[in-house]
C-alpha cells in the first residue's frame, strides 16, 4: 500500500512538471499578441513588420513540431522536451534583448521550437502514467494550456503598464527555465522507444518546405501574390507524401520515414485529425472575431476585451469534472463529440444573441467549456491509438492540424470582416465557424467506439 502511494506521488509530481512546461509555452504564445502595436512603435516598423512577430513564431512552431516529435520517438521524449524548453528560454531572452525587428523575429523563430512541448507532454503521459490516471492527466494539461493562454492575454496589459514590453519575453524565459528543473529531476530517464535509425532528413526538409509555404500562403490571404506559395505547396506536398510511402520502417541503422503514413491512416487517428483541423478553424478564428465584436459593439478598451475573454479559461476549468466522468463512462470519443457540439451551439447562440455584454460573456463561457472538453480528448485519442514508438510524432501531427486549422479560420474570418461591414459580417463569420464545428462533429462520430474488452494500451489496426 505504501509503495502504491509513493508511485501515485511520483506520478503527480511528474504531472506537475509537465504542467509547468505547458504553462511556459502557452504564456509565451499569448503574451505578445496584445502588444503588437507597442512593438510597432518601439521598433519603428510597419503593422506588417510587427505581424512577423506572430508569423515567424507560427511558422517555426508548425515546421519544427513534427520533426521534434520524430526525434523524441527516436532519442527520448524527456530529452527533446528539455531541448524545446531550452530553445524557448534562449529565444525569449534573445527577443527581450533585441534592439531591432530582425533580431526580435529571430528570437521568435527560436521560441517556435517550443511548439513541440504540448504534444510531447501528452506522449510522456502515455509513457509514464498508469492507464487509470491518464484521462485526468490529459484534461489537466489541456486546461493548463488554455488557462495559460488566457492568463497571458489578460496580464499583458498590466505588464506593459507596470514594467515594459521586454518583460513580455523575460517572464516566459524565466518560466521556461524553471520548467526544466522538474522535467529533468522528476521524469524518469526512459530509453528511446525505437531502435536506432537514421532520421529521414530529406523528408523533414520537404515537410518543412510545403508546410511553411502553406502557412505563409494562408497568412497572406487575400493580399496580392498569396497564390504562388499555395501553388508551390501543391507541387512539394505530393513529393513528400510519395517519399514517406516509399520509405517504409526499416531495421536498425537504416533510414526510416519521418512520419509513418500508415499510422495516419488508422481510423481513430484519421478521424481525430480531421476533427482537429475543423475544430482549430473555429477555435482560433473566434479568438480574433469575438474580441473585435466586443470592441465594435460595446466600444471596449484592451483591458475590458482581455477580461471579457476570461470566461474561456473559466469554462475550461468548469468542464474538468464533466470530462472525467464522461471519459470514464464513454471514453474520449464521447468527450470530443460533446465538446464540439457545445462549442458549435455557443457560436449559433452568439450569432443570434449578442446585444448585451452578458450575452456575449455567456457565449464565451460555453465556447470555452466546449473547446476545453474537445481538445483534452483529441490528444488522448491519438496517443492511445498509435504504437508507443510513434506517440511523439503522432501527437505532433495532431498539433499541426490544429495550427493549420486555426490559421485558416483566422484568415477566412478576417477576410469576411474586411469584405463586408456592419453587424451582419460578424453573424456571417460566427455561422461559418458553427458550420466548421458541425463538420468536426461529423468527423468525431467517425472515430471508432472503444472496445470495452480491449486491454489498456491496445493499439488499433488500420481500416
Kinemage of the C-alpha trace (Angstrom):
@kinemage 1
@onewidth
@group {chain A} dominant
@subgroup {mainchain}
@vectorlist {calphas} color= white
{ca unk a 1} P 0.000 0.000 0.000
{ca unk a 2} L 2.819 2.351 0.888
{ca unk a 3} L 4.584 1.535 -2.373
{ca unk a 4} L 1.396 2.357 -4.292
{ca unk a 5} L 1.162 5.725 -2.526
{ca unk a 6} L 4.748 6.510 -3.475
{ca unk a 7} L 4.034 5.684 -7.114
{ca unk a 8} L 0.995 7.970 -7.081
{ca unk a 9} L 3.022 10.776 -5.553
{ca unk a 10} L 5.758 10.322 -8.141
{ca unk a 11} L 3.179 10.394 -10.957
{ca unk a 12} L 1.605 13.554 -9.506
{ca unk a 13} L 4.997 15.242 -9.243
{ca unk a 14} L 5.850 14.303 -12.834
{ca unk a 15} L 2.487 15.651 -13.990
{ca unk a 16} L 3.252 18.905 -12.181
{ca unk a 17} L 6.470 19.229 -14.161
{ca unk a 18} L 4.641 18.653 -17.439
{ca unk a 19} L 2.018 21.247 -16.467
{ca unk a 20} L 4.711 23.842 -15.765
{ca unk a 21} L 6.281 23.130 -19.165
{ca unk a 22} L 2.883 23.520 -20.832
{ca unk a 23} L 2.238 26.773 -18.953
{ca unk a 24} L 5.574 28.156 -20.133
{ca unk a 25} L 4.651 27.581 -23.784
{ca unk a 26} L 1.056 28.801 -23.521
{ca unk a 27} L 2.084 32.047 -21.795
{ca unk a 28} L 4.849 32.645 -24.335
{ca unk a 29} L 2.387 32.089 -27.165
{ca unk a 30} L -0.210 34.587 -25.937
{ca unk a 31} L 1.654 37.374 -24.096
{ca unk a 32} L 2.932 39.030 -27.279
{ca unk a 33} L -0.393 39.230 -29.122
{ca unk a 34} L -1.891 42.276 -27.316
{ca unk a 35} L 1.409 44.186 -27.583
{ca unk a 36} L 1.956 44.164 -31.360
{ca unk a 37} L 1.092 47.865 -31.591
{ca unk a 38} L 3.569 48.661 -28.811
{ca unk a 39} L 6.367 46.766 -30.567
{ca unk a 40} L 5.498 48.525 -33.819
{ca unk a 41} L 6.080 51.930 -32.181
{ca unk a 42} L 9.177 50.906 -30.229
{ca unk a 43} L 10.904 49.268 -33.192
{ca unk a 44} L 9.797 51.865 -35.732
{ca unk a 45} L 8.286 49.289 -38.070
{ca unk a 46} L 5.046 48.877 -40.013
{ca unk a 47} L 1.975 46.844 -38.983
{ca unk a 48} L 3.018 44.085 -41.397
{ca unk a 49} L 6.511 44.139 -39.910
{ca unk a 50} L 5.151 43.769 -36.373
{ca unk a 51} L 2.904 40.941 -37.582
{ca unk a 52} L 6.051 38.919 -38.296
{ca unk a 53} L 6.433 38.515 -34.538
{ca unk a 54} L 3.416 36.231 -34.795
{ca unk a 55} L 4.020 34.803 -38.259
{ca unk a 56} L 7.625 33.774 -37.532
{ca unk a 57} L 6.575 32.051 -34.309
{ca unk a 58} L 3.717 30.241 -36.056
{ca unk a 59} L 5.835 29.061 -38.978
{ca unk a 60} L 8.667 27.895 -36.743
{ca unk a 61} L 6.353 26.015 -34.378
{ca unk a 62} L 4.446 24.319 -37.188
{ca unk a 63} L 7.555 23.240 -39.079
{ca unk a 64} L 9.598 22.102 -36.079
{ca unk a 65} L 6.872 20.287 -34.134
{ca unk a 66} L 6.620 17.109 -36.277
{ca unk a 67} L 10.419 16.961 -36.660
{ca unk a 68} L 10.976 17.235 -32.903
{ca unk a 69} L 8.208 14.691 -32.365
{ca unk a 70} L 10.040 12.204 -34.566
{ca unk a 71} L 13.339 12.926 -32.817
{ca unk a 72} L 11.593 12.385 -29.475
{ca unk a 73} L 10.427 8.936 -30.555
{ca unk a 74} L 13.940 8.091 -31.730
{ca unk a 75} L 16.073 9.601 -28.944
{ca unk a 76} L 13.767 10.028 -25.952
{ca unk a 77} L 10.854 12.362 -25.237
{ca unk a 78} L 12.261 13.733 -21.973
{ca unk a 79} L 15.476 14.757 -23.735
{ca unk a 80} L 13.701 16.509 -26.605
{ca unk a 81} L 11.303 18.229 -24.191
{ca unk a 82} L 14.308 19.704 -22.398
{ca unk a 83} L 15.693 20.837 -25.772
{ca unk a 84} L 12.377 22.556 -26.592
{ca unk a 85} L 12.243 24.297 -23.202
{ca unk a 86} L 15.853 25.436 -23.589
{ca unk a 87} L 15.076 26.863 -27.029
{ca unk a 88} L 12.061 28.699 -25.631
{ca unk a 89} L 14.130 30.276 -22.867
{ca unk a 90} L 17.018 31.273 -25.167
{ca unk a 91} L 14.665 32.583 -27.856
{ca unk a 92} L 12.634 34.626 -25.379
{ca unk a 93} L 15.804 36.115 -23.902
{ca unk a 94} L 17.029 36.978 -27.416
{ca unk a 95} L 13.784 38.826 -28.212
{ca unk a 96} L 13.869 40.612 -24.846
{ca unk a 97} L 17.347 41.989 -25.525
{ca unk a 98} L 16.741 42.742 -29.224
{ca unk a 99} L 17.341 46.305 -30.395
{ca unk a 100} L 15.701 45.895 -33.805
{ca unk a 101} L 12.974 43.887 -35.530
{ca unk a 102} L 15.158 41.253 -37.301
{ca unk a 103} L 16.787 40.149 -34.036
{ca unk a 104} L 13.434 40.047 -32.247
{ca unk a 105} L 11.941 37.974 -35.076
{ca unk a 106} L 14.956 35.636 -34.942
{ca unk a 107} L 14.241 35.134 -31.246
{ca unk a 108} L 10.635 34.302 -32.085
{ca unk a 109} L 11.818 31.686 -34.577
{ca unk a 110} L 13.863 30.013 -31.830
{ca unk a 111} L 10.889 30.218 -29.458
{ca unk a 112} L 8.805 28.369 -32.042
{ca unk a 113} L 10.716 25.181 -31.224
{ca unk a 114} L 8.586 25.135 -28.097
{ca unk a 115} L 5.622 24.118 -30.242
{ca unk a 116} L 6.604 20.518 -29.502
{ca unk a 117} L 6.076 20.972 -25.741
{ca unk a 118} L 2.330 20.322 -25.731
{ca unk a 119} L 2.318 17.099 -27.812
{ca unk a 120} L 5.421 15.800 -26.014
{ca unk a 121} L 3.683 16.261 -22.663
{ca unk a 122} L 0.777 14.149 -23.920
{ca unk a 123} L 3.163 11.489 -25.203
{ca unk a 124} L 5.030 11.424 -21.867
{ca unk a 125} L 1.739 10.913 -20.027
{ca unk a 126} L 1.119 7.860 -22.196
{ca unk a 127} L 4.614 6.556 -21.455
{ca unk a 128} L 4.875 7.115 -17.703
{ca unk a 129} L 1.446 7.308 -16.100
{ca unk a 130} L -0.779 4.299 -15.384
{ca unk a 131} L -3.765 3.909 -17.682
{ca unk a 132} L -6.298 4.829 -14.981
{ca unk a 133} L -4.524 8.158 -14.359
{ca unk a 134} L -4.138 9.217 -17.996
{ca unk a 135} L -7.617 10.716 -18.661
{ca unk a 136} L -7.272 13.105 -15.729
{ca unk a 137} L -3.722 13.995 -16.761
{ca unk a 138} L -4.802 14.759 -20.330
{ca unk a 139} L -7.534 17.078 -19.023
{ca unk a 140} L -5.205 18.824 -16.600
{ca unk a 141} L -2.540 19.512 -19.268
{ca unk a 142} L -5.149 20.767 -21.755
{ca unk a 143} L -6.669 23.023 -19.106
{ca unk a 144} L -3.262 24.458 -18.228
{ca unk a 145} L -2.715 25.178 -21.919
{ca unk a 146} L -5.998 27.086 -22.210
{ca unk a 147} L -5.803 28.889 -18.877
{ca unk a 148} L -2.178 29.843 -19.502
{ca unk a 149} L -3.099 31.322 -22.868
{ca unk a 150} L -5.930 33.336 -21.336
{ca unk a 151} L -3.701 34.468 -18.466
{ca unk a 152} L -1.088 35.679 -20.926
{ca unk a 153} L -3.630 37.761 -22.829
{ca unk a 154} L -5.078 39.288 -19.651
{ca unk a 155} L -1.772 40.075 -17.926
{ca unk a 156} L -0.087 41.605 -20.970
{ca unk a 157} L -1.717 44.987 -20.285
{ca unk a 158} L -0.629 45.260 -16.627
{ca unk a 159} L 2.893 44.104 -17.545
{ca unk a 160} L 3.145 46.827 -20.184
{ca unk a 161} L 1.853 49.409 -17.706
{ca unk a 162} L 3.940 48.453 -14.674
{ca unk a 163} L 7.120 47.165 -16.327
{ca unk a 164} L 7.994 47.300 -20.033
{ca unk a 165} L 7.366 45.425 -23.262
{ca unk a 166} L 10.577 43.404 -22.839
{ca unk a 167} L 9.133 41.695 -19.773
{ca unk a 168} L 6.659 40.036 -22.125
{ca unk a 169} L 9.646 37.912 -23.162
{ca unk a 170} L 11.616 37.884 -19.911
{ca unk a 171} L 8.786 36.332 -17.890
{ca unk a 172} L 8.285 33.379 -20.295
{ca unk a 173} L 12.080 32.942 -20.456
{ca unk a 174} L 12.133 32.573 -16.673
{ca unk a 175} L 9.138 30.197 -16.608
{ca unk a 176} L 10.725 28.035 -19.336
{ca unk a 177} L 13.981 27.838 -17.393
{ca unk a 178} L 12.123 26.914 -14.203
{ca unk a 179} L 10.110 24.254 -16.051
{ca unk a 180} L 13.323 22.455 -16.989
{ca unk a 181} L 14.033 21.701 -13.316
{ca unk a 182} L 11.054 19.401 -12.580
{ca unk a 183} L 11.241 17.862 -16.050
{ca unk a 184} L 14.905 16.964 -15.516
{ca unk a 185} L 14.513 15.806 -11.909
{ca unk a 186} L 11.074 14.183 -11.800
{ca unk a 187} L 10.645 12.491 -15.161
{ca unk a 188} L 12.425 9.123 -15.372
{ca unk a 189} L 15.175 8.594 -17.883
{ca unk a 190} L 13.453 6.330 -20.362
{ca unk a 191} L 15.127 4.540 -23.205
{ca unk a 192} L 14.012 5.578 -26.685
{ca unk a 193} L 11.018 3.557 -27.834
{ca unk a 194} L 12.529 2.828 -31.238
{ca unk a 195} L 15.686 1.089 -32.305
{ca unk a 196} L 18.496 3.356 -33.575
{ca unk a 197} L 17.600 4.621 -37.028
{ca unk a 198} L 18.704 7.271 -39.447
{ca unk a 199} L 16.288 10.178 -39.444
{ca unk a 200} L 14.792 10.938 -42.842
{ca unk a 201} L 16.204 14.459 -43.096
{ca unk a 202} L 15.240 14.699 -46.759
{ca unk a 203} L 11.632 14.004 -45.792
{ca unk a 204} L 11.936 16.521 -42.952
{ca unk a 205} L 13.158 19.174 -45.399
{ca unk a 206} L 10.278 18.509 -47.793
{ca unk a 207} L 7.738 18.568 -44.967
{ca unk a 208} L 9.134 21.843 -43.628
{ca unk a 209} L 9.060 23.347 -47.117
{ca unk a 210} L 5.477 22.571 -48.064
{ca unk a 211} L 4.077 23.192 -44.597
{ca unk a 212} L 5.861 26.539 -44.372
{ca unk a 213} L 4.615 27.516 -47.838
{ca unk a 214} L 1.060 26.534 -46.941
{ca unk a 215} L 1.017 28.572 -43.741
{ca unk a 216} L 2.703 31.507 -45.476
{ca unk a 217} L 0.008 31.461 -48.171
{ca unk a 218} L -2.727 31.357 -45.525
{ca unk a 219} L -1.181 34.200 -43.541
{ca unk a 220} L -1.006 36.438 -46.643
{ca unk a 221} L -4.566 35.725 -47.846
{ca unk a 222} L -6.036 37.728 -49.571
{ca unk a 223} L -3.018 40.004 -50.169
{ca unk a 224} L -1.526 40.181 -53.674
{ca unk a 225} L 0.756 37.290 -54.506
{ca unk a 226} L -0.666 34.844 -51.952
{ca unk a 227} L -1.478 32.088 -54.526
{ca unk a 228} L 2.151 31.401 -55.530
{ca unk a 229} L 3.173 29.700 -52.245
{ca unk a 230} L -0.062 27.712 -52.416
{ca unk a 231} L 0.867 26.534 -55.911
{ca unk a 232} L 4.322 25.551 -54.703
{ca unk a 233} L 2.709 23.632 -51.835
{ca unk a 234} L 0.651 21.647 -54.326
{ca unk a 235} L 3.908 20.602 -56.011
{ca unk a 236} L 6.058 19.798 -52.968
{ca unk a 237} L 3.453 18.109 -50.737
{ca unk a 238} L 2.807 15.150 -53.099
{ca unk a 239} L 6.574 14.623 -53.413
{ca unk a 240} L 6.855 14.402 -49.633
{ca unk a 241} L 3.882 12.036 -49.355
{ca unk a 242} L 5.268 9.764 -52.041
{ca unk a 243} L 8.648 9.681 -50.337
{ca unk a 244} L 7.108 8.773 -46.978
{ca unk a 245} L 5.124 5.938 -48.534
{ca unk a 246} L 8.235 4.529 -50.227
{ca unk a 247} L 10.418 4.859 -47.108
{ca unk a 248} L 8.937 2.050 -45.025
{ca unk a 249} L 10.126 1.343 -41.464
{ca unk a 250} L 13.457 -0.460 -41.707
{ca unk a 251} L 15.857 -2.431 -39.484
{ca unk a 252} L 18.383 -0.619 -37.229
{ca unk a 253} L 20.835 1.820 -38.770
{ca unk a 254} L 18.647 2.266 -41.841
{ca unk a 255} L 16.628 5.317 -42.803
{ca unk a 256} L 13.019 5.305 -41.572
{ca unk a 257} L 10.231 7.697 -42.602
{ca unk a 258} L 9.782 10.933 -40.731
{ca unk a 259} L 6.078 10.090 -40.391
{ca unk a 260} L 4.730 6.587 -40.950
{ca unk a 261} L 1.762 7.411 -43.167
{ca unk a 262} L 0.201 4.057 -42.286
{ca unk a 263} L -0.259 5.412 -38.763
{ca unk a 264} L -2.065 8.462 -40.137
{ca unk a 265} L -4.454 6.040 -41.859
{ca unk a 266} L -5.553 4.421 -38.584
{ca unk a 267} L -9.325 5.064 -38.254
{ca unk a 268} L -9.059 6.895 -34.931
{ca unk a 269} L -6.066 8.984 -35.999
{ca unk a 270} L -7.584 9.849 -39.378
{ca unk a 271} L -10.955 10.936 -37.975
{ca unk a 272} L -9.454 12.747 -34.966
{ca unk a 273} L -7.006 14.739 -37.089
{ca unk a 274} L -9.823 15.792 -39.434
{ca unk a 275} L -11.929 16.867 -36.455
{ca unk a 276} L -8.951 18.755 -35.005
{ca unk a 277} L -8.432 20.673 -38.256
{ca unk a 278} L -12.048 21.890 -38.274
{ca unk a 279} L -12.062 22.459 -34.523
{ca unk a 280} L -8.963 24.637 -34.850
{ca unk a 281} L -10.704 26.560 -37.638
{ca unk a 282} L -13.458 27.594 -35.247
{ca unk a 283} L -11.376 27.974 -32.099
{ca unk a 284} L -8.574 30.218 -33.285
{ca unk a 285} L -10.823 32.239 -35.549
{ca unk a 286} L -13.070 33.038 -32.613
{ca unk a 287} L -10.137 34.468 -30.673
{ca unk a 288} L -9.892 37.141 -33.354
{ca unk a 289} L -13.562 37.743 -34.194
{ca unk a 290} L -15.133 37.833 -30.737
{ca unk a 291} L -12.711 40.476 -29.369
{ca unk a 292} L -13.395 42.587 -32.459
{ca unk a 293} L -17.126 42.155 -31.890
{ca unk a 294} L -16.749 43.349 -28.285
{ca unk a 295} L -14.738 46.384 -29.395
{ca unk a 296} L -17.179 47.395 -32.136
{ca unk a 297} L -20.378 46.607 -30.261
{ca unk a 298} L -19.518 47.943 -26.807
{ca unk a 299} L -16.617 50.374 -27.508
{ca unk a 300} L -14.458 48.361 -25.118
{ca unk a 301} L -10.773 49.017 -24.491
{ca unk a 302} L -7.965 46.431 -24.454
{ca unk a 303} L -8.302 45.741 -20.718
{ca unk a 304} L -12.038 45.102 -20.971
{ca unk a 305} L -11.533 42.874 -24.002
{ca unk a 306} L -8.912 40.837 -22.157
{ca unk a 307} L -11.200 40.413 -19.132
{ca unk a 308} L -14.124 39.544 -21.411
{ca unk a 309} L -12.158 36.587 -22.778
{ca unk a 310} L -11.540 35.299 -19.245
{ca unk a 311} L -14.696 33.099 -19.303
{ca unk a 312} L -12.887 30.965 -21.882
{ca unk a 313} L -10.495 29.820 -19.169
{ca unk a 314} L -13.314 29.579 -16.604
{ca unk a 315} L -15.235 27.300 -18.966
{ca unk a 316} L -12.172 25.088 -19.290
{ca unk a 317} L -11.929 24.773 -15.502
{ca unk a 318} L -15.631 24.069 -15.021
{ca unk a 319} L -15.642 21.279 -17.580
{ca unk a 320} L -12.868 19.221 -15.947
{ca unk a 321} L -15.190 17.161 -13.685
{ca unk a 322} L -17.554 16.592 -16.617
{ca unk a 323} L -14.702 15.311 -18.741
{ca unk a 324} L -13.544 12.870 -16.070
{ca unk a 325} L -16.974 11.327 -15.642
{ca unk a 326} L -17.783 11.284 -19.355
{ca unk a 327} L -14.429 9.736 -20.289
{ca unk a 328} L -14.691 7.130 -17.533
{ca unk a 329} L -18.107 6.014 -18.761
{ca unk a 330} L -17.974 6.530 -22.532
{ca unk a 331} L -14.338 7.194 -23.463
{ca unk a 332} L -12.657 10.274 -25.004
{ca unk a 333} L -14.693 9.860 -28.196
{ca unk a 334} L -17.823 10.956 -26.330
{ca unk a 335} L -15.961 13.874 -24.746
{ca unk a 336} L -14.783 15.019 -28.184
{ca unk a 337} L -18.289 14.906 -29.665
{ca unk a 338} L -19.874 16.625 -26.643
{ca unk a 339} L -17.250 19.380 -26.628
{ca unk a 340} L -17.633 20.081 -30.331
{ca unk a 341} L -21.426 20.175 -30.021
{ca unk a 342} L -21.262 22.602 -27.075
{ca unk a 343} L -18.836 24.928 -28.883
{ca unk a 344} L -20.899 24.835 -32.081
{ca unk a 345} L -24.097 25.705 -30.217
{ca unk a 346} L -22.315 28.581 -28.468
{ca unk a 347} L -21.416 30.062 -31.860
{ca unk a 348} L -25.009 29.758 -33.014
{ca unk a 349} L -26.168 31.456 -29.809
{ca unk a 350} L -23.651 34.275 -30.243
{ca unk a 351} L -24.773 34.796 -33.838
{ca unk a 352} L -28.334 35.366 -32.599
{ca unk a 353} L -27.815 36.941 -29.158
{ca unk a 354} L -25.025 39.487 -28.854
{ca unk a 355} L -26.947 42.648 -27.974
{ca unk a 356} L -25.592 42.869 -24.429
{ca unk a 357} L -22.194 42.101 -22.920
{ca unk a 358} L -23.605 39.449 -20.515
{ca unk a 359} L -24.988 37.551 -23.512
{ca unk a 360} L -21.573 37.581 -25.149
{ca unk a 361} L -19.861 36.510 -21.915
{ca unk a 362} L -22.236 33.550 -21.518
{ca unk a 363} L -21.475 32.528 -25.094
{ca unk a 364} L -17.735 32.779 -24.433
{ca unk a 365} L -18.145 30.668 -21.276
{ca unk a 366} L -19.961 27.913 -23.189
{ca unk a 367} L -17.438 28.106 -26.003
{ca unk a 368} L -14.527 27.737 -23.559
{ca unk a 369} L -16.151 24.727 -21.926
{ca unk a 370} L -16.775 23.037 -25.270
{ca unk a 371} L -13.325 23.778 -26.684
{ca unk a 372} L -11.661 22.596 -23.488
{ca unk a 373} L -13.661 19.373 -23.472
{ca unk a 374} L -12.882 18.674 -27.129
{ca unk a 375} L -9.164 19.470 -27.133
{ca unk a 376} L -8.495 17.456 -23.995
{ca unk a 377} L -9.937 14.488 -25.877
{ca unk a 378} L -8.133 14.756 -29.230
{ca unk a 379} L -4.651 14.305 -27.817
{ca unk a 380} L -5.769 11.352 -25.711
{ca unk a 381} L -7.418 9.683 -28.705
{ca unk a 382} L -4.307 9.993 -30.866
{ca unk a 383} L -1.636 8.884 -28.390
{ca unk a 384} L -3.728 5.953 -27.176
{ca unk a 385} L -4.413 4.742 -30.735
{ca unk a 386} L -0.815 4.522 -32.027
{ca unk a 387} L 2.155 2.326 -31.108
{ca unk a 388} L 4.266 3.596 -28.207
{ca unk a 389} L 7.197 4.292 -30.529
{ca unk a 390} L 5.093 6.770 -32.556
{ca unk a 391} L 3.320 8.758 -29.847
{ca unk a 392} L 5.617 11.777 -30.136
{ca unk a 393} L 5.313 12.334 -33.858
{ca unk a 394} L 1.596 11.402 -33.947
{ca unk a 395} L 0.740 13.918 -31.214
{ca unk a 396} L 2.877 16.485 -33.042
{ca unk a 397} L 0.986 15.961 -36.305
{ca unk a 398} L -2.302 16.449 -34.445
{ca unk a 399} L -0.965 19.721 -33.026
{ca unk a 400} L -0.014 20.888 -36.529
{ca unk a 401} L -3.532 20.088 -37.737
{ca unk a 402} L -4.879 22.413 -35.043
{ca unk a 403} L -2.431 25.151 -36.080
{ca unk a 404} L -3.288 24.874 -39.778
{ca unk a 405} L -6.999 24.901 -38.981
{ca unk a 406} L -6.547 27.932 -36.758
{ca unk a 407} L -4.623 29.778 -39.452
{ca unk a 408} L -7.392 29.060 -41.956
{ca unk a 409} L -10.075 30.175 -39.515
{ca unk a 410} L -8.288 33.427 -38.781
{ca unk a 411} L -7.605 34.194 -42.456
{ca unk a 412} L -11.130 33.393 -43.644
{ca unk a 413} L -12.785 35.223 -40.757
{ca unk a 414} L -10.598 38.271 -41.279
{ca unk a 415} L -11.386 38.295 -44.993
{ca unk a 416} L -15.152 38.169 -44.384
{ca unk a 417} L -14.911 41.082 -41.952
{ca unk a 418} L -12.803 43.021 -44.466
{ca unk a 419} L -15.074 42.428 -47.463
{ca unk a 420} L -18.319 43.199 -45.652
{ca unk a 421} L -19.193 45.740 -43.000
{ca unk a 422} L -21.612 46.063 -40.144
{ca unk a 423} L -23.114 43.640 -37.670
{ca unk a 424} L -24.093 41.166 -40.393
{ca unk a 425} L -20.414 40.402 -41.074
{ca unk a 426} L -19.958 39.132 -37.513
{ca unk a 427} L -23.078 36.997 -37.809
{ca unk a 428} L -21.748 35.517 -41.049
{ca unk a 429} L -18.387 34.623 -39.510
{ca unk a 430} L -19.944 33.088 -36.398
{ca unk a 431} L -22.256 30.971 -38.560
{ca unk a 432} L -19.243 29.947 -40.644
{ca unk a 433} L -17.435 28.752 -37.504
{ca unk a 434} L -20.547 26.898 -36.381
{ca unk a 435} L -20.646 25.139 -39.761
{ca unk a 436} L -16.981 24.155 -39.388
{ca unk a 437} L -17.739 22.653 -35.981
{ca unk a 438} L -20.690 20.780 -37.476
{ca unk a 439} L -18.186 19.200 -39.862
{ca unk a 440} L -15.896 18.458 -36.918
{ca unk a 441} L -18.790 16.707 -35.156
{ca unk a 442} L -19.353 14.501 -38.193
{ca unk a 443} L -15.643 13.568 -38.102
{ca unk a 444} L -15.821 12.876 -34.369
{ca unk a 445} L -18.712 10.481 -34.900
{ca unk a 446} L -16.493 8.553 -37.324
{ca unk a 447} L -13.989 7.791 -34.522
{ca unk a 448} L -14.409 4.072 -33.705
{ca unk a 449} L -16.166 3.303 -30.439
{ca unk a 450} L -13.857 1.969 -27.718
{ca unk a 451} L -13.860 -1.772 -27.230
{ca unk a 452} L -14.508 -2.341 -23.559
{ca unk a 453} L -12.735 -5.700 -23.626
{ca unk a 454} L -9.508 -4.353 -25.116
{ca unk a 455} L -6.526 -4.279 -22.768
{ca unk a 456} L -5.054 -0.956 -21.664
{ca unk a 457} L -2.636 0.425 -24.201
{ca unk a 458} L -4.007 -1.687 -27.037
{ca unk a 459} L -3.403 -0.230 -30.485
{ca unk a 460} L -5.955 -0.366 -33.263
{ca unk a 461} L -5.320 -1.674 -36.751
{ca unk a 462} L -5.724 0.280 -39.977
{ca unk a 463} L -9.136 0.138 -41.582
